[in-house]
Amino acid sequence: MGLSERSASSLDTIAGHAEHVYSVAEGATPPLGIQTVSSSWQRSAKQHGLDPLDSKAPRIVTSAELKHFREPLDKLISSAQEELDELYNVVREAGYAVLLCDSSGVAVAHRGEDALASQFQYWGTWLGGVWSEDVEGTNGIGTVIAEERPVTVHRSQHFRSRHINLSCSGAPVFAADGRLIAVLDVSAIDPELSERAHALTGALTIRSARAIEERFFREQFRREWIVAVAPPEGGAPGMLLAIDGNQRIIGANRAARTSLLLDDRGLQAGTSLWSIFERDIDLFRRQNRTDISTRLLIAGSDDSRPVLVTPPDHPMTASSSPTNYNLHTRPRLGSIDISRLPPALQAQGGLSPGAMRRVREYVEVHLGESIDLSMLAGVAGLSMHHFARQFKQSAGVTPHAYLTQKRVERAQEMLVQTGLPLAEIAFAVGFFDQGHLARHFRHKLGTTPREFRWSQR
């Protein structure tokens, strides 16, 4: 048996698993298959002070507590019923339970075999189970909350040795304002479940989570026009824009906010759809109440995007009915047919040296303020989408990633050079709050702002 095989085998024993957890927490090279969760192992041990050998059963909240956690998500839970049922119908034969958890890791809705309820409750993968990372360590719910990305955790990838027979895949659910609102998870207790078989649930969970997001977004903006921009290749989520009668963007999902650098202040100020796409004066005048499948040309370029435009659902029209409502709000980002569209033209070159210098200088001066894509595009003298493409070609990262990196770098300087509280530093460099700074700081540097400041003393 080779070294890597012995290492993988020892991960499947309680003592061997704990030994690997402790070594990775101290900075050792993670065993094969552990790299994707090694940061979570380190957080679980160092930040949360958890013991991988702790064998206590997971916490299940009381009925009264569960009601408290459920109430803020009542609308989302109601909206997600169809997606939860569809996902469960696919995974139930493999012995999985489906959990919808709030942003603190409490399971507020579930699907599972009643005959297996006692088993699922024993493992905590049931209604009321608490799966935050600071309580249970690395897992497919708490780690999704901590990192705001899809996570698959198979058996010995869990932090606690008690969970080495548990397999779970989780995906974040973001609200219409772009913030994490819930986590969708599928979990199974099966020591014979192969990693390859379990990996298939990850894609299913991501697809269902995005469908839940889209339905919830469409329900919130059902009185407005919805422009769904087909997702690019590579599995990235598509953009959703809510458009008012004056063709202003009044709502944008997380993908749109990230790609277009939109935030609440920018949306309240009113950003025209036609600052992103070339104007189509007839699009919003059509009387047909069904979806409009078309292409919109990116402003200032020869590149186009396939979109699906959904007219508002007017309650006073003869066509308004529960059936019409369900058709209006059903997810369909993943069904936009792009097979007949020509490939997008590839941008050539990049920003001119002068334009790049102006953008960098603007960012340095205004870093602590709200900076959106339209501002940077204006500095460069280009349309928003043309600027975004050219900037990425010049800088190697998106404008959003560049801004985040610069804000983290400025925060590093202030942590070393000043004694300001973390909340003040976060605001000074342009983050929403201390938690927003901490999340990006940890993602970029692998440590928290507080730990970084302490290490520089």
Summary of the structure (lengths in Angstrom):
residues: 457
radius of gyration: 23.7
end to end distance: 46.7
largest distance: 72.1
contacts: 1451
relative contact order: 0.07
helix: 49%
strand: 15%
